Structure formats: structure tokens, C-alpha cells
Amino acid sequence: MVSTGQQPGAQVRPDLLYRALVDGGMIYDGEQGQVHHLNASAAQVWELCQAGATSAALVKALCSRYEVASEEAQADVRRVLQFFADARLLRL
């Protein structure tokens, strides 16, 4: 289970290539030969993970940008981080 506390941010694999797009982003994983297309909120989470943001900072950023309740943002962050972890794009 992914936590959304104050612990240090998830570690993004350094070998991945990321491209910001107008409506989200795209991650290329050459090791697995996969491309992951991200919507705008998942792209924001990814970019903040690259910067080393904590889970709490991710929640705060989503609350601010999308004007959602903290509980909803926590659930979204948890879901996105779990997707990234399951896809082996980062280490929690």
C-alpha cells in the first residue's frame, strides 16, 4: 500500500525518458520497451516525483490545481503512485 505522508518522495528511475505534453505527459521505458501516456494530473504527480516531492506535497499540489478535497487528492495520489510502482517506473 502506498502511503501519502511526509516521508521522502518516491525515487524515479533515472533511465526513463519523460516528455511533457499539452494535455499530460509521456514516459518511455527503454528497458521494458513501453510507453506510458499520462493525463494532466498524473503528469503533474510524475513531474513532482522527479523533483523529489513528498507524498504530502503531491496531495497539496493536486488540491491547489484542481480544487479538490484533500481526501480525494490523497486517493488519487495513492492510485497514481501505485500505478507507477506497479509499472516499475519508480521506487517507493
C-alpha positions in Angstrom: 0.0 0.0 0.0 1.3 3.4 -0.9 1.3 6.0 1.9 0.6 9.7 1.5 2.6 11.0 4.5 5.6 13.2 5.0 8.2 10.6 4.1 10.8 11.4 1.4 9.4 11.3 -2.2 9.5 8.3 -4.4 12.6 7.7 -6.4 12.1 7.9 -10.2 14.2 5.5 -12.3 17.0 7.7 -13.8 16.9 5.8 -17.2 13.4 6.8 -18.1 12.6 9.5 -20.6 9.8 11.9 -19.9 8.1 14.4 -22.3 5.6 16.9 -21.1 2.6 17.3 -23.4 -0.1 19.9 -23.7 -2.6 17.6 -22.0 -0.4 15.4 -19.9 2.9 13.6 -20.4 4.6 10.5 -21.8 7.2 8.2 -20.2 9.4 6.0 -22.3 10.8 2.9 -20.6 13.5 1.6 -22.9 14.3 -1.3 -20.6 10.8 -2.7 -20.8 10.1 -1.3 -24.3 7.0 0.5 -23.1 5.4 4.0 -23.5 3.1 5.3 -20.7 0.7 8.1 -21.6 -0.3 10.2 -18.6 -3.2 12.5 -18.2 -2.6 16.0 -16.8 -2.9 15.1 -13.1 -0.7 12.0 -13.4 1.8 14.1 -15.3 1.9 16.6 -12.5 2.5 13.9 -10.0 5.3 12.5 -12.1 7.0 15.8 -12.5 6.8 16.4 -8.8 8.2 12.9 -8.1 11.1 13.8 -10.4 11.7 16.9 -8.2 11.7 14.7 -5.1 8.4 16.0 -3.6 6.9 14.1 -0.6 3.5 12.5 -0.9 2.0 15.3 1.2 3.4 17.8 -1.3 1.8 15.9 -4.1 -1.6 16.0 -2.4 -1.3 19.7 -1.7 -0.4 20.4 -5.4 -3.4 18.5 -6.6 -5.7 20.2 -4.2 -4.4 23.6 -5.3 -4.5 22.9 -9.0 -7.8 21.0 -9.3 -9.7 22.5 -6.2 -10.5 19.0 -4.8 -10.8 17.9 -1.2 -7.7 16.6 0.5 -9.2 13.1 0.8 -9.9 12.9 -2.9 -6.4 14.1 -3.8 -4.9 11.6 -1.3 -6.8 8.8 -3.0 -5.7 10.0 -6.5 -2.1 10.3 -5.4 -2.2 6.9 -3.9 -3.7 5.4 -7.1 -1.2 7.1 -9.4 1.9 6.2 -7.3 0.7 2.6 -7.1 0.4 2.6 -10.9 3.9 4.0 -11.2 5.2 1.4 -8.7 3.4 -1.5 -10.4 4.8 -0.4 -13.8 8.3 -0.3 -12.2 8.8 3.4 -13.0 9.8 4.4 -9.5 10.7 3.0 -6.2 8.6 3.9 -3.2 
